[in-house]
Amino acid sequence: QVQLVESGGGLVQAGGSLRLSCAASGRTFSSYAMGWFRQAPGKEREFVAGISRFGRNKYYADSLKGRFTISRDNAKNTVVLQMNSLKPEDTAVYYCAADYLGVGGRVGPDEYDYWGQGTQVTVSS
């Protein structure tokens, strides 16, 4: 089992940047492919980015490529989502998720085993 805690959300103006972090504790972090998802009010939870267990492969939602970057540090048990050029439509609760022994890049929320509590990102116009 792994516990996930997100941080780094907040209020930012359009065009700004935020860096979200997810700290993991429990089972060996490198056992998990990791993902970031987001959920806006009234919408379904959607895939944002994913990374394989050792960081070799990274995956992004097509609409976000070039603005968001995912990375991980297995020595520090963290996964980071760097978000640049933020837009009001990026406003959502952002969640990190862990996929035990996954290959990485799975886009369905049901394919992940553990979730953090989420962190709010609000982008003002």
Long-range contacts (C-beta under 8 A, 24 or more apart in sequence): 1-26, 1-27, 1-114, 2-26, 2-27, 2-29, 2-32, 2-98, 2-114, 3-114, 4-96, 4-97, 4-98, 4-114, 4-115, 4-116, 5-116, 5-117, 6-94, 6-95, 6-96, 6-116, 6-117, 6-118, 6-119, 7-119, 8-119, 9-94, 9-119, 9-120, 9-121, 10-120, 10-121, 10-122, 11-122, 11-123, 11-124, 12-86, 12-121, 12-122, 12-123, 12-124, 13-123, 13-124, 14-86, 14-87, 14-88, 14-123, 14-124, 14-125, 15-85, 15-86, 16-86, 16-123, 17-82, 17-83, 17-84, 17-85, 17-86, 18-83, 18-86, 18-121, 19-80, 19-81, 19-82, 19-83, 20-80, 20-81, 20-82, 20-83, 20-94, 20-96, 20-119, 20-121, 21-78, 21-79, 21-80, 22-78, 22-79, 22-80, 22-81, 22-96, 22-116, 23-77, 23-78, 24-77, 24-78, 24-79, 24-98, 25-77, 27-100, 29-74, 29-77, 30-54, 30-74, 31-100, 31-101, 32-98, 32-99, 32-100, 32-101, 32-102, 32-113, 32-114, 33-98, 33-99, 33-101, 33-102, 33-103, 33-104, 33-105, 33-106, 34-70, 34-72, 34-79, 34-96, 34-97, 34-98, 34-99, 34-104, 35-96, 35-97, 35-98, 35-99, 35-105, 35-106, 35-112, 36-70, 36-79, 36-81, 36-94, 36-95, 36-96, 36-97, 37-94, 37-95, 37-96, 37-97, 37-109, 38-90, 38-92, 38-93, 38-94, 38-95, 38-121, 39-92, 39-93, 39-95, 39-118, 40-89, 40-91, 40-92, 40-93, 43-92, 45-95, 45-109, 47-107, 47-108, 47-109, 48-81, 48-94, 49-81, 50-104, 50-105, 50-106, 50-107, 51-79, 51-104, 52-103, 52-104, 52-105, 53-101, 53-102, 53-104, 57-104, 57-105, 58-104, 59-104, 59-105, 59-107, 61-107, 83-121, 86-121, 86-123, 87-123, 88-123, 88-124, 88-125, 89-123, 90-121, 90-123, 91-121, 91-122, 91-123, 92-121, 93-118, 93-119, 93-120, 93-121, 94-118, 94-119, 94-120, 94-121, 95-119
